[in-house]
Amino acid sequence: MNTVATGNLENAKSLEFPIPSGVFAEKVVSVEHYTDRLFSFRITRPQSFRFRSGEFVMIGLPNAEKPVYRAYSIASPAWDDEIEFYSIKVPDGPLTQHLQKIQPGDTILMRQKPTGTLIVDALTPAKRVYMFATGTGLAPFASLIRDPETYEKFDEIILTNTCRDVADLQYGDNLVRDIVNDPLIGELTEGRLRYVTATTREDFPVMGRVTTRIEDGSLFAALGVEPLNRENDRAMICGSMDMLKDVKALVEKAGLEEGSVSTPGDFVVERAFVG
Ligand SMILES: Cc1cc2nc3c(=O)[nH]c(=O)nc-3n(C[C@H](O)[C@H](O)[C@H](O)COP(=O)(O)OP(=O)(O)OC[C@H]3O[C@@H](n4cnc5c(N)ncnc54)[C@H](O)[C@@H]3O)c2cc1C
């Protein structure tokens, strides 16, 4: 039976556990920390692993006989050679208290079946797509805005990244800067990818919840576009339960109807976490 060493992970240094069936054991390639609550990491991609940009997968660590698995949006696009994740660090979180300590060379377990509703195929075509993200809810959009398919379907992509503090915006800021400068995808995004950042707590040029900015119209005024409407706009929403509920109510008020993978519609939602 294949076993996997637990590498640098605390509490499990010298242990070895069998790789569960239906699970890939991949190596951490790189890790980047942004704040004491946020980090991202890249792992090797199994050749047979296929997913659609925007989907999520269950990941865990090989530090127990029965590893704890959690849902993670894949932040890298479907064409990438590696898999990227953008993660929270929950101090006593069963997974992330350990996950935040990973280093290159460590092993990540990844279940083989990706799934999710935040895929472009779940939306009907339109001029524009809004991607409303708060916190790590940005992760699926990090995948989608790097996928040429998104630009084939929509003329304009408006990504809103709303976080508590300025430093929480770092991952998204780096991402968009790198996309714009990328020799391949950069050209596609020119004048079509619009990135709107805001904070809810720390001082920043744009402040306030995205729901407030939709409701009072300041989001659209700042972009120079007409208010949300069914004819031209589609939406993808990823954040906390409260954020989903509130943004969903607003897009429905604008006349958009919810879609799914089996029945494409005007907007789709996904939780960024449970609780
Ligand atoms: C469909 C889906 C996709 C997800 N994608 C991601 C992702 O890409 N990146 C990511 O970091 N997490 C993501 N999550 C959350 C993830 O599954 C775990 O909850 C998270 O990694 C913490 O795991 P834990 O075992 O340490 O703590 P848990 O026991 O899972 O969580 C403890 C508490 O921490 C809070 N919490 C958990 N996750 C977050 C978060 N992301 N942001 C803010 N507060 C949180 C909640 O209040 C939760 O009750 C996703 C969840 C779902 C349902």
The ligand as an SDF file (V2000), in Angstrom:
LIG
                    3D

 53 58  0  0  0  0  0  0  0  0999 V2000
  -18.0750   25.3760   -1.3070 C   0  0  0  0  0  0  0  0  0  0  0  0
  -17.0170   25.8640   -0.3270 C   0  0  0  0  0  0  0  0  0  0  0  0
  -15.8090   26.3760   -0.8090 C   0  0  0  0  0  0  0  0  0  0  0  0
  -14.8250   26.8290    0.0790 C   0  0  0  0  0  0  0  0  0  0  0  0
  -13.6650   27.3640   -0.4170 N   0  0  0  0  0  0  0  0  0  0  0  0
  -12.7330   27.8600    0.4420 C   0  0  0  0  0  0  0  0  0  0  0  0
  -11.5410   28.4790   -0.0460 C   0  0  0  0  0  0  0  0  0  0  0  0
  -11.3010   28.5570   -1.2510 O   0  0  0  0  0  0  0  0  0  0  0  0
  -10.6760   28.9630    0.8650 N   0  0  0  0  0  0  0  0  0  0  0  0
  -10.9130   28.8900    2.2150 C   0  0  0  0  0  0  0  0  0  0  0  0
  -10.0790   29.3500    2.9900 O   0  0  0  0  0  0  0  0  0  0  0  0
  -12.0020   28.2970    2.6940 N   0  0  0  0  0  0  0  0  0  0  0  0
  -12.9090   27.7840    1.8300 C   0  0  0  0  0  0  0  0  0  0  0  0
  -14.0380   27.1680    2.3370 N   0  0  0  0  0  0  0  0  0  0  0  0
  -14.1200   26.9650    3.7930 C   0  0  0  0  0  0  0  0  0  0  0  0
  -13.3250   25.7050    4.1480 C   0  0  0  0  0  0  0  0  0  0  0  0
  -14.0830   24.5730    3.7310 O   0  0  0  0  0  0  0  0  0  0  0  0
  -13.0220   25.5860    5.6590 C   0  0  0  0  0  0  0  0  0  0  0  0
  -14.1340   25.9400    6.4120 O   0  0  0  0  0  0  0  0  0  0  0  0
  -11.8350   26.4410    6.0840 C   0  0  0  0  0  0  0  0  0  0  0  0
  -10.6870   25.9960    5.4030 O   0  0  0  0  0  0  0  0  0  0  0  0
  -11.5560   26.3460    7.5850 C   0  0  0  0  0  0  0  0  0  0  0  0
  -11.3740   24.9960    7.9140 O   0  0  0  0  0  0  0  0  0  0  0  0
  -11.0810   24.5680    9.4110 P   0  0  0  0  0  0  0  0  0  0  0  0
  -11.2390   23.0800    9.5100 O   0  0  0  0  0  0  0  0  0  0  0  0
   -9.7690   25.1300    9.8490 O   0  0  0  0  0  0  0  0  0  0  0  0
  -12.2210   25.2830   10.2680 O   0  0  0  0  0  0  0  0  0  0  0  0
  -13.8130   25.0500   10.1620 P   0  0  0  0  0  0  0  0  0  0  0  0
  -14.2490   24.2170   11.3080 O   0  0  0  0  0  0  0  0  0  0  0  0
  -14.1590   24.5820    8.7900 O   0  0  0  0  0  0  0  0  0  0  0  0
  -14.3210   26.5230   10.3270 O   0  0  0  0  0  0  0  0  0  0  0  0
  -14.3660   27.1650   11.5840 C   0  0  0  0  0  0  0  0  0  0  0  0
  -15.0510   28.5000   11.4490 C   0  0  0  0  0  0  0  0  0  0  0  0
  -14.1940   29.4090   10.7790 O   0  0  0  0  0  0  0  0  0  0  0  0
  -14.9180   30.2770    9.9350 C   0  0  0  0  0  0  0  0  0  0  0  0
  -14.4150   30.1130    8.5500 N   0  0  0  0  0  0  0  0  0  0  0  0
  -14.1770   28.9460    7.8820 C   0  0  0  0  0  0  0  0  0  0  0  0
  -13.7310   29.1970    6.6340 N   0  0  0  0  0  0  0  0  0  0  0  0
  -13.6650   30.5320    6.5030 C   0  0  0  0  0  0  0  0  0  0  0  0
  -13.2890   31.3960    5.4430 C   0  0  0  0  0  0  0  0  0  0  0  0
  -12.8560   30.8940    4.2650 N   0  0  0  0  0  0  0  0  0  0  0  0
  -13.3560   32.7270    5.6390 N   0  0  0  0  0  0  0  0  0  0  0  0
  -13.7880   33.2290    6.8160 C   0  0  0  0  0  0  0  0  0  0  0  0
  -14.1610   32.4680    7.8720 N   0  0  0  0  0  0  0  0  0  0  0  0
  -14.1070   31.1250    7.7230 C   0  0  0  0  0  0  0  0  0  0  0  0
  -16.3700   29.8810   10.0600 C   0  0  0  0  0  0  0  0  0  0  0  0
  -16.9980   30.7300   11.0000 O   0  0  0  0  0  0  0  0  0  0  0  0
  -16.3300   28.4830   10.5820 C   0  0  0  0  0  0  0  0  0  0  0  0
  -17.4700   28.1540   11.3320 O   0  0  0  0  0  0  0  0  0  0  0  0
  -15.0440   26.7270    1.4720 C   0  0  0  0  0  0  0  0  0  0  0  0
  -16.2450   26.1780    1.9630 C   0  0  0  0  0  0  0  0  0  0  0  0
  -17.2290   25.7780    1.0770 C   0  0  0  0  0  0  0  0  0  0  0  0
  -18.5300   25.2270    1.6160 C   0  0  0  0  0  0  0  0  0  0  0  0
  1  2  1  0
  2  3  1  0
  2 52  2  0
  3  4  2  0
  4  5  1  0
  4 50  1  0
  5  6  2  0
  6  7  1  0
  6 13  1  0
  7  8  2  0
  7  9  1  0
  9 10  1  0
 10 11  2  0
 10 12  1  0
 12 13  2  0
 13 14  1  0
 14 15  1  0
 14 50  1  0
 15 16  1  0
 16 17  1  0
 16 18  1  0
 18 19  1  0
 18 20  1  0
 20 21  1  0
 20 22  1  0
 22 23  1  0
 23 24  1  0
 24 25  2  0
 24 26  1  0
 24 27  1  0
 27 28  1  0
 28 29  2  0
 28 30  1  0
 28 31  1  0
 31 32  1  0
 32 33  1  0
 33 34  1  0
 33 48  1  0
 34 35  1  0
 35 36  1  0
 35 46  1  0
 36 37  1  0
 36 45  1  0
 37 38  2  0
 38 39  1  0
 39 40  1  0
 39 45  2  0
 40 41  1  0
 40 42  2  0
 42 43  1  0
 43 44  2  0
 44 45  1  0
 46 47  1  0
 46 48  1  0
 48 49  1  0
 50 51  2  0
 51 52  1  0
 52 53  1  0
M  END
$$$$
